[in-house]
């Protein structure tokens, strides 16, 4: 699968209203590949939560936003030994608009860039790269609305042709949005010294409406990043149709809460 000679620890920069998939997908995928992750947020500590947001195109002029899962931080940023971190992941969503103005966060990104350690940023996360002034002369992609900020920061802007767009330039890996997580996560794993060995294995996903959001998309994309071929099917539906998903969270009540999740597109 994704094997490396020794366990690596990476830093995941979180914030309130980061995109739901863009924080949990790399978090769980990298853990499954044997990578240790410290998920932190400026101003919060281990055990605190970051609220997430679900963003998806529904035919309007811009994407639709709704409540996502609550993401639990597992580390405190002030206690992190940065020299022990072997890579950095920056999710997108609304959070980067705030984090790009946080001097502490910007300083972390600058230090990672100067150390030449792998730095992976997706969607709106590149706003933080631009604020840290680490993309000058670097080829970058992102959610299209972020392009002007990257250009102003001196990056060579690469317009994403589709959701799967991902660019690797030296130690900086950039992706367009969560639709391209497999193409975004795989080069990060390789940059950490991982070896991808799951190619050409086919896996059947049995789907239905209102399955748990994370429980379908995270394993689906994680397996794609290993070059497996998951076939997602649903009775009475065909390839290209969507299944609605649900977000379930324990929020202090006697049972879990339920919210509408992302739409999941069947590929078989």
Secondary structure, 3 states (H helix, E strand, C coil): CEECCCCCEEEEECCCCEEHHHHHHHHHHHHHCCCEEEEECCCCCCCCEEEEEEEECCCCCCCEEEEEEEEECCCCHHHCCHHHCCEEEECCECHHHHHCCCHHHHHHHHHHHHHCCEEEEEHHHHHHHHHCCCCCCCEECCCHHHHHHHHHCCCEECCCCCCCCEEEECCEEEECCHHHHHHHHHHHHHHCCCEECCCCCEEEEECCCCEEHHHHHHHHHHHHHCCCEEEEECCCCCCCCEEEEEEEECCCCCCCEEEEEEEEECCC
